[in-house]
Amino acid sequence: MNANTDLILYEEEFQQIVAEVERLCRDANAKVVFLVDKNGQLIASSGNAGGMDTTSLASLTAGNIAATGGLAKLLGEKEFSILFHEGEKDNMHISLVGDRVILVVIFDSRTSLGLVRLRVKRTSEALTRIFETIVRKSEAEKSAPGAAGVEAASAFAEITEDDIDNLFR
Amino acid sequence: MSFINYASREINCKLVYYGPGLCGKTTNLQYIYQKTNPDIRGKMISLATETERTLFFDFLPLALGSIRGFKVRFHLYTVPGQVFYDASRKLILKGVDGVIFVADSQLERMEANVESVENLRLNLQEQGYDLDKLPYVIQYNKRDLANVAPLHEMRELINPNGVPDYEAVAPVGTGVFDTLKAVARLVLIELKRGQGG
């Protein structure tokens, strides 16, 4: 998926993504699981994210992955697909899914890195399939609006100057 | 690239402030942060050195309101302006929807401005973007100083295509919101165009 094309999520795929993220959080016995777009937008989260600044977390995670990707290229690697940050209490497991989204698992001593890795692998495969569908739908929608059977783009086609002005009132 | 979520009815767009070192990119974000209602802004993050020079980026999320039932969110980023941070600058441009170039109006910084615009064009090209096709506005900052270049000269140098441009004094907010509004408008018009409007 070209990172410069708009990411458009419809209800059906969004629910599938949320279900996968929730399942990972449960099965890996993690504290929180996030799914972040490579450009720093939060897509979904599960677990006890209350009190966490999820917007900042998404942006910094994407920055982290971007910087690490830059390092990989310097070393002649395509990408470092997994990052692991170990803290005193909490740890972060960060992995790239399908070169487009970032899966973040925050966990503590109630589980193990091995279990997290194992469960992340399964979730990555499922998410990759979902995102392939999203790309297919987006492309179909672009070539024949309405093809995805959604209210779609027309919502934005009707944006007026007044709408834009009202944002800044 | 915008991120449109039909399930949560949100549009997220990424805006990047670009320009030479010490031109006022971070100051723009700080002013916006100070002057926006805490209900519509998130935390401002600055990844800076101990001497407060931007090392990686500043980040400020804004939730402006709704359009056609969709919550519109803008994520504002600055790049590090110093020449040797080019690798980091490239990373911040990933997925950009609109660019604000902050020029330093002081005469002795004209060369730095020109170099920075060229660097912007080149770094965008590497990511598959064309500066001439992207929502893009220019801000001539530091207009309150004594040694500034005349506006027409700056336009000739860094705005040959006549994109929307604004004079500014970022620390006191002159021109800051005008610049932001202008690029936000262009991004939304582009979104409308891209979605068959």
Interface residues (C-beta under 8 A of the other chain):
Chain A: N2 A3 N4 T5 D6 L7 I8 L9 Y10 E11 F14 Q15 D37 K38 N39 G40 Q41 I43 D53 T55 S56 S59 L60 G63 A66 A67 G69 G70 P145 V150 E151 A152 A153 S154 A155 F156 A157 E158 I159 D163 I164 N166 L167 F168 R169
Chain B: M1 S2 F3 I4 N5 Y6 A7 S8 I11 N12 K14 G42 K43 I45 L47 F56 F57 F59 P61 L64 G65 I67 R68 G69 F70 V72 H75 A87 S88 K90 L91 I92 K94 G95 Q127 G128 Y129 F177 K181 A184 R185 L188 I189 L191 K192 G194 Q195 G196 G197
